Amino acid sequence: MYENKIVQNNIEKLKAYGYEFIEPQIGTMAIKGEKGAVGRLPKPQNIVNYILNIDFN
């Protein structure tokens, strides 16, 4: 789903408005057991590290 053209277009639009995204990870997906697909939720520590490094200035 993440690599879907419509999803990617919407992400680009949101980025143009200044929204930030944490890129998904690659790995085994919960649905259908797909392996190597992009779209897996990042590990919680990666999300925390991303947030802690945001420059709000």
Buried (B, 14 or more C-beta within 10 A) or exposed (E): EEEEEEEEEEBEEEEEEEEEEEEBEEEEBEEEEEEEBEBBEBEEEEEEEBEEEEEEE
